[in-house]
Structure formats: C-alpha cells, structure tokens
C-alpha cells in the first residue's frame, strides 16, 4: 500500500532554513508527480509545490516561489522541500502527497523568534 512519511519539521527562527523529507513506498515513485501542501493554524489546506515525474518541471505557490525548492531522488524514493528565508506565515503542518488520495501524516514547522 502507498505510504508517505514526512520528517524534518522543527522550530526555526524567522529567516532560517529547513529541509523536509518524504519517504515514499508502495508505488512506482518515479512515475508520479509529487507535491507538498500545508495547513496553517486555523486555515484550510494550501498547495505549496509540485514536481513532475522525471524532474520535468516544478511549480510553486506565489507565497513560496523563490524561497522554497522542491526536489526528488528517484533512486531512493524521497521527496524534499528545501525551505529558505522562512517567515512566521510559513508556520504549518506540511504534507507530501501523490495523486489526490494519498497523503502522509505531516511534519510540523514552526517559525518563531
């Protein structure tokens, strides 16, 4: 079965960086577009970024473009999200997903001084 396990969330100061990881299993990872979404406190789900299979393009929400970088390692079935210049507004639980039905349990990022 499809499993997605996120890690890397932490408390970080504004302006700091974090790298989130998502280990995927149960499907042929290199064939699928992978994405990150987040849920800020008291808010709905927000699409953050996605990367096409084979690395044929990546796309970002306006709120994170230029600060976040999505990448994938098809040899190890791991999806990454490098987050730089973090802002308090980036505080959220971050989820990785494939398709529309499969999501991990999330990893919490808190940006605060």
Secondary structure, DSSP 8 states (H G I E B T S, - for coil): --EEEEE---EE-TT--EEEEEEEESS-GGGS-EEEEEE-TTS-EEEEEEE-GGG--EEE-TTTBTTEEEEEETTTTEEEEEE-S--GGG-EEEEEEETTTEE---EEEEE--
